[in-house]
Amino acid sequence: MVKAVVGANWGDEGKGKITDMLGKEADIIVRFQGGANAGHTIINDYGKFALHTLPSGVFYDHTTSIIGNGVALDIPVLFKEIQSIVDQGVPAPKILVSDRAQIVMSYHKNFDAYEEERLAGKSFGSTKSGIAPFYSDKYAKIGFQVSELFDDDLLKEKVVRVAEQKNVLLEHLYHKPLINPDDLYKELLEYKEMIAPYVCDVSLYLYNALKEGKNILLEGQLGSLKDPDHGIYPMVTSSSTLAAYGAIGAGIPPYEIKQIITVCKAYSSAVGAGAFVSEIFGDEADELRRRGGDGGEFGATTGRPRRMGWFDCVASKYGCRMQGTTDVAFTVLDVLGYLEEIPVCVGYEINGEVTTDFPVTHLLEKAKPVLKTLPGWNCDIRGIKKYEDLPENCRKYIEFVEQEIGYPITLISNGPGRDDIIYRK
């Protein structure tokens, strides 16, 4: 059985916690896209962690954690991360890395930073993790695949070819130091030594696991609205954030994905630039940011303050539709307990007309939120285990959102811990 855990919005929906929680029942947890450019914050018996490359299931000793072929593999970051969790008392996780994954090179990060610097005020708000240059190279077929590390003749020839191409840009566009092919070759040999013990034919491994009836969890990074095809292009990431891509990024048949748990926050937040219709500002935003998440709404990778907004039914309905949602996990509901009244964005007004369908970017930029205000519950709901025990206004809020988005909310997270969860039929 394959389940996917993916995001409905801009990322930062609380997927890490949901994956960590569902990991209890899983045998294998797979990261299938993205790189170390976004983080998952997880709080469990071992402490508090911000993971960037490792799947969120590494805290269980019965799981195998897999880096799929669709991931932008930053080998030094992966190693630092393994070391950091082991240093915090977590047993060394069992990790496999696809031989078809491609490698984030040091020059990818440099190009990322150089391009943001060149674009200045018109930049894409990149985390400078090398993601866009990495995926550009992958699709231009000049990336380094893990399997290529084990073909020395190929590497020696390829580093010269790649350096030649990159140096044209470095010299004439960015006016930065050139790449030496010998340094590149050394970098790749270091990576080979680090990754060799973990390399595996992941799609074959998963094929056999499925035949044995194992439970597999696919873990997505970011959310629907950051997808390069279906998101707020161009303010998107460079790999598909949709559950459908899980089949490709892990190397399994699409029909194996039986359950798609789409994570929605009870309010909205976003890191990085781009249209964000229900965004709030000033003291109202500061208050929500300070109370939000665990320790506040700041990016797990960048530490940047997240942009805050009210729950957006238009964006979330679209995000759930694009994911192929079977279940919605509704997170950080406890955060809203301080409010007397809670606004919800139920439509977009664009050029004088109201729509509940999510538009393309140039129209999105013109959209004004149509808000409906619901009564708050004005108390702390942490520690509640049963849906019936939630305050009436809290249940009404959940049921209102469910009706607006049209997908069943079956999991409700009412606190940061692994067990702060309410199951709802």
SULFEN-V948692 format. One record per residue. N is the residue number from 0. RES is the residue in three letters. PSI is psi in degrees with one decimal (* if undefined). Layout:
# SULFEN-V948692
N_RES_PSI + N_RES_PSI
This chain:
# SULFEN-V948692
0_MET_129.7 + 1_VAL_128.6 + 2_LYS_146.9 + 3_ALA_140.1 + 4_VAL_115.9 + 5_VAL_169.0 + 6_GLY_145.0 + 7_ALA_-20.0 + 8_ASN_-121.4 + 9_TRP_9.1 + 10_GLY_179.8 + 11_ASP_31.3 + 12_GLU_-10.2 + 13_GLY_27.9 + 14_LYS_-35.0 + 15_GLY_-46.5 + 16_LYS_-44.0 + 17_ILE_-41.1 + 18_THR_-43.5 + 19_ASP_-42.3 + 20_MET_-46.7 + 21_LEU_-17.1 + 22_GLY_-23.5 + 23_LYS_-36.7 + 24_GLU_-4.8 + 25_ALA_150.8 + 26_ASP_-33.9 + 27_ILE_135.8 + 28_ILE_128.0 + 29_VAL_126.9 + 30_ARG_129.0 + 31_PHE_-5.8 + 32_GLN_174.3 + 33_GLY_-179.3 + 34_GLY_-143.4 + 35_ALA_21.6 + 36_ASN_-8.1 + 37_ALA_152.7 + 38_GLY_160.7 + 39_HIS_125.4 + 40_THR_128.9 + 41_ILE_135.1 + 42_ILE_122.8 + 43_ASN_-164.5 + 44_ASP_-23.2 + 45_TYR_-18.0 + 46_GLY_-155.8 + 47_LYS_133.6 + 48_PHE_147.2 + 49_ALA_107.8 + 50_LEU_146.6 + 51_HIS_-37.0 + 52_THR_-38.4 + 53_LEU_140.8 + 54_PRO_152.8 + 55_SER_4.1 + 56_GLY_8.6 + 57_VAL_-6.9 + 58_PHE_-4.4 + 59_TYR_138.9 + 60_ASP_-8.2 + 61_HIS_-1.0 + 62_THR_152.7 + 63_THR_130.2 + 64_SER_130.1 + 65_ILE_135.7 + 66_ILE_109.2 + 67_GLY_171.3 + 68_ASN_-20.8 + 69_GLY_-5.2 + 70_VAL_146.1 + 71_ALA_102.4 + 72_LEU_109.1 + 73_ASP_97.8 + 74_ILE_-48.2 + 75_PRO_-36.8 + 76_VAL_-43.0 + 77_LEU_-44.0 + 78_PHE_-40.9 + 79_LYS_-40.2 + 80_GLU_-44.0 + 81_ILE_-47.0 + 82_GLN_-41.3 + 83_SER_-36.4 + 84_ILE_-35.0 + 85_VAL_-38.7 + 86_ASP_-26.1 + 87_GLN_14.0 + 88_GLY_6.5 + 89_VAL_133.3 + 90_PRO_144.6 + 91_ALA_121.2 + 92_PRO_155.0 + 93_LYS_118.1 + 94_ILE_136.4 + 95_LEU_142.4 + 96_VAL_130.5 + 97_SER_135.6 + 98_ASP_-9.5 + 99_ARG_-0.1 + 100_ALA_153.5 + 101_GLN_159.4 + 102_ILE_132.2 + 103_VAL_121.4 + 104_MET_159.7 + 105_SER_-34.0 + 106_TYR_-24.0 + 107_HIS_-41.7 + 108_LYS_-39.3 + 109_ASN_-47.0 + 110_PHE_-37.1 + 111_ASP_-48.6 + 112_ALA_-41.8 + 113_TYR_-39.5 + 114_GLU_-41.0 + 115_GLU_-40.4 + 116_GLU_-41.9 + 117_ARG_-39.5 + 118_LEU_-21.9 + 119_ALA_-117.9 + 120_GLY_-15.8 + 121_LYS_22.0 + 122_SER_169.1 + 123_PHE_7.8 + 124_GLY_36.7 + 125_SER_152.6 + 126_THR_1.5 + 127_LYS_35.5 + 128_SER_4.2 + 129_GLY_12.0 + 130_ILE_-50.9 + 131_ALA_-47.4 + 132_PRO_-35.5 + 133_PHE_-53.2 + 134_TYR_-31.6 + 135_SER_-46.8 + 136_ASP_-37.4 + 137_LYS_-47.2 + 138_TYR_-18.6 + 139_ALA_-0.4 + 140_LYS_34.1 + 141_ILE_23.5 + 142_GLY_167.8 + 143_PHE_116.9 + 144_GLN_145.9 + 145_VAL_-42.7 + 146_SER_-29.1 + 147_GLU_-18.5 + 148_LEU_-21.9 + 149_PHE_12.9 + 150_ASP_92.8 + 151_ASP_-41.2 + 152_ASP_-43.9 + 153_LEU_-46.0 + 154_LEU_-45.8 + 155_LYS_-37.6 + 156_GLU_-39.8 + 157_LYS_-35.7 + 158_VAL_-33.4 + 159_VAL_-45.9 + 160_ARG_-45.2 + 161_VAL_-45.1 + 162_ALA_-41.5 + 163_GLU_-45.7 + 164_GLN_-44.9 + 165_LYS_-34.8 + 166_ASN_-25.8 + 167_VAL_-46.0 + 168_LEU_-43.4 + 169_LEU_-41.1 + 170_GLU_-48.7 + 171_HIS_-28.5 + 172_LEU_-45.7 + 173_TYR_-18.5 + 174_HIS_53.1 + 175_LYS_166.2 + 176_PRO_145.1 + 177_LEU_162.7 + 178_ILE_134.1 + 179_ASN_121.8 + 180_PRO_-34.5 + 181_ASP_-39.0 + 182_ASP_-37.5 + 183_LEU_-44.1 + 184_TYR_-42.7 + 185_LYS_-43.4 + 186_GLU_-43.7 + 187_LEU_-36.8 + 188_LEU_-36.8 + 189_GLU_-42.7 + 190_TYR_-39.5 + 191_LYS_-45.5 + 192_GLU_-40.4 + 193_MET_-41.2 + 194_ILE_-20.1 + 195_ALA_-44.7 + 196_PRO_-14.5 + 197_TYR_-8.9 + 198_VAL_138.2 + 199_CYS_151.9 + 200_ASP_88.5 + 201_VAL_-41.4 + 202_SER_-35.2 + 203_LEU_-41.8 + 204_TYR_-44.0 + 205_LEU_-34.7 + 206_TYR_-46.6 + 207_ASN_-38.4 + 208_ALA_-40.8 + 209_LEU_-39.0 + 210_LYS_-31.6 + 211_GLU_1.4 + 212_GLY_24.9 + 213_LYS_154.6 + 214_ASN_123.9 + 215_ILE_134.9 + 216_LEU_125.2 + 217_LEU_129.7 + 218_GLU_116.4 + 219_GLY_161.2 + 220_GLN_145.1 + 221_LEU_-155.9 + 222_GLY_178.0 + 223_SER_-40.1 + 224_LEU_-4.5 + 225_LYS_6.8 + 226_ASP_137.1 + 227_PRO_-27.6 + 228_ASP_-45.1 + 229_HIS_2.5 + 230_GLY_-159.7 + 231_ILE_55.6 + 232_TYR_136.2 + 233_PRO_6.5 + 234_MET_56.0 + 235_VAL_178.2 + 236_THR_-175.1 + 237_SER_4.1 + 238_SER_155.7 + 239_SER_130.7 + 240_THR_8.5 + 241_LEU_149.8 + 242_ALA_-34.3 + 243_ALA_-34.7 + 244_TYR_-17.7 + 245_GLY_-36.3 + 246_ALA_-40.2 + 247_ILE_-47.0 + 248_GLY_-14.0 + 249_ALA_-22.8 + 250_GLY_41.8 + 251_ILE_162.1 + 252_PRO_144.1 + 253_PRO_-31.7 + 254_TYR_-8.9 + 255_GLU_-19.4 + 256_ILE_106.6 + 257_LYS_-26.8 + 258_GLN_132.4 + 259_ILE_104.2 + 260_ILE_111.5 + 261_THR_125.4 + 262_VAL_128.4 + 263_CYS_137.0 + 264_LYS_151.6 + 265_ALA_-10.3 + 266_TYR_-172.9 + 267_SER_148.8 + 268_SER_154.0 + 269_ALA_144.7 + 270_VAL_138.2 + 271_GLY_174.6 + 272_ALA_170.6 + 273_GLY_163.8 + 274_ALA_137.1 + 275_PHE_90.0 + 276_VAL_-41.1 + 277_SER_16.5 + 278_GLU_142.0 + 279_ILE_160.8 + 280_PHE_175.3 + 281_GLY_-147.8 + 282_ASP_-37.7 + 283_GLU_-44.6 + 284_ALA_-41.6 + 285_ASP_-41.4 + 286_GLU_-46.2 + 287_LEU_-39.1 + 288_ARG_-41.8 + 289_ARG_-39.3 + 290_ARG_-21.1 + 291_GLY_162.3 + 292_GLY_-152.4 + 293_ASP_112.2 + 294_GLY_16.0 + 295_GLY_161.4 + 296_GLU_86.2 + 297_PHE_139.7 + 298_GLY_136.0 + 299_ALA_-23.7 + 300_THR_-45.6 + 301_THR_-20.9 + 302_GLY_3.3 + 303_ARG_141.3 + 304_PRO_130.8 + 305_ARG_149.7 + 306_ARG_138.5 + 307_MET_152.0 + 308_GLY_170.3 + 309_TRP_166.4 + 310_PHE_134.5 + 311_ASP_102.9 + 312_CYS_-33.7 + 313_VAL_-51.4 + 314_ALA_-38.4 + 315_SER_-38.2 + 316_LYS_-44.3 + 317_TYR_-46.8 + 318_GLY_-41.4 + 319_CYS_-39.7 + 320_ARG_-44.4 + 321_MET_-29.4 + 322_GLN_-22.8 + 323_GLY_40.8 + 324_THR_133.0 + 325_THR_-31.7 + 326_ASP_141.4 + 327_VAL_131.3 + 328_ALA_120.6 + 329_PHE_114.6 + 330_THR_168.9 + 331_VAL_34.0 + 332_LEU_-32.9 + 333_ASP_-28.5 + 334_VAL_-32.5 + 335_LEU_0.0 + 336_GLY_-15.9 + 337_TYR_-9.2 + 338_LEU_135.9 + 339_GLU_-39.0 + 340_GLU_146.1 + 341_ILE_113.4 + 342_PRO_146.9 + 343_VAL_136.4 + 344_CYS_116.3 + 345_VAL_-6.7 + 346_GLY_167.5 + 347_TYR_131.9 + 348_GLU_118.2 + 349_ILE_120.6 + 350_ASN_43.3 + 351_GLY_-3.4 + 352_GLU_143.3 + 353_VAL_132.2 + 354_THR_153.3 + 355_THR_9.8 + 356_ASP_138.2 + 357_PHE_125.7 + 358_PRO_175.7 + 359_VAL_165.4 + 360_THR_-45.3 + 361_HIS_-26.8 + 362_LEU_-34.0 + 363_LEU_-37.8 + 364_GLU_-26.8 + 365_LYS_-7.4 + 366_ALA_138.2 + 367_LYS_141.2 + 368_PRO_138.5 + 369_VAL_114.3 + 370_LEU_144.4 + 371_LYS_135.2 + 372_THR_128.3 + 373_LEU_151.0 + 374_PRO_138.1 + 375_GLY_176.4 + 376_TRP_-13.5 + 377_ASN_41.4 + 378_CYS_170.9 + 379_ASP_125.9 + 380_ILE_7.2 + 381_ARG_145.4 + 382_GLY_-14.5 + 383_ILE_133.8 + 384_LYS_-21.3 + 385_LYS_139.0 + 386_TYR_-42.2 + 387_GLU_-24.7 + 388_ASP_-7.1 + 389_LEU_149.2 + 390_PRO_150.1 + 391_GLU_-44.6 + 392_ASN_-28.2 + 393_CYS_-44.3 + 394_ARG_-38.4 + 395_LYS_-36.8 + 396_TYR_-47.6 + 397_ILE_-45.9 + 398_GLU_-32.8 + 399_PHE_-48.2 + 400_VAL_-44.3 + 401_GLU_-43.1 + 402_GLN_-40.9 + 403_GLU_-41.2 + 404_ILE_-25.4 + 405_GLY_20.4 + 406_TYR_145.4 + 407_PRO_128.6 + 408_ILE_107.0 + 409_THR_-14.5 + 410_LEU_133.3 + 411_ILE_123.5 + 412_SER_122.8 + 413_ASN_37.5 + 414_GLY_167.9 + 415_PRO_-20.2 + 416_GLY_162.8 + 417_ARG_-34.9 + 418_ASP_1.8 + 419_ASP_74.6 + 420_ILE_141.2 + 421_ILE_126.1 + 422_TYR_135.4 + 423_ARG_129.9 + 424_LYS_*
